[in-house]
Amino acid sequence: MQRGTYGQSPPLHHPVPQHVSTVPQLRSPPPPPGSAQSMGQAYGGGGTPYQQQGGSSGNVFGAYGQFMNDPTAQVAAQFGQTAFKHGQEYVEQNIGRYVNVSALKHYFNVSNSYVVNKLFLVLFPWRHKPWSRKQAVGANGQEGWYLAPREDVNSPDMYIPVMALVTYILLSTLIAGLKGQFKPELLGYTATTGMVVVIVEIVALKLGCYLLSISSQSQLLDLIAYSGYKFVGIIVTIVVAEILNGGKGTGGWIGWAVFLYTFLANSLFLMRSLRYVLLPETSSNTGGPMQTDSRAKRNQRTQFLFFYSYIVQLFFMWLLTMGI
């Protein structure tokens, strides 16, 4: 028996919501005036000009601006500047007790043209003239202090000796590495040997100057500079001998020939350059021409200069060159 339409149950319908509730968005408080975010709003919500050009670069500059506006970062920066200033003053005060910093800066006042001309002078001193150093002329026409190295090729400097010593150390270890004999201790050994040679030279020179009553301005720094020029000839000897001998070292007649030339060049360079240090001149009381103290003292000083320039340099250059 079929049921009529009046007996059918009505279809089921799900309720359709008429209103959709929205979740309120949380917003941060407005940025203070002058910050990076407020500047971005001033450009129409598009960010700063850097942010409008590129998203990543804008974020970086925005973060940098927020970091610089941070009071903690500003305090840290001021503290760092103050600490650096006090540290610099402390170093200058303590180093100034032993070394004249202003005088030391004078020896590093070099130029590219000076370095090239000085290296050429050390290796080829045979026809160079004059050897006397230039002095600055004061307002009254009198000569004063010596000119800086960049203004006078005859002036000693510290740049070439220091760089030559460092190059000698690295070159020695490089050659040992090519021969398969490199050890980490070789760097310290070579550096110590070079420094000991320079210190022994300076002590011997100061002792000789004391016994011969030789004194001049900035004498110690001049002697240190001149004692370091030997490393230029040593480097040339090692490089040329290694290339021409096929990596067999500085032995053989080629190595000895190059060594003999660089030794004689360095000795002549020292003989001519150290005359104003080891043979100082003093004016006579009568206002006459410049005269040395006495002929006997001059002969003694000349012999001492010759002994240092040839005998001492021969021994130390052989020790540093043939020991490679």
Disulfide bonds with the S-S distance in Angstrom:
none
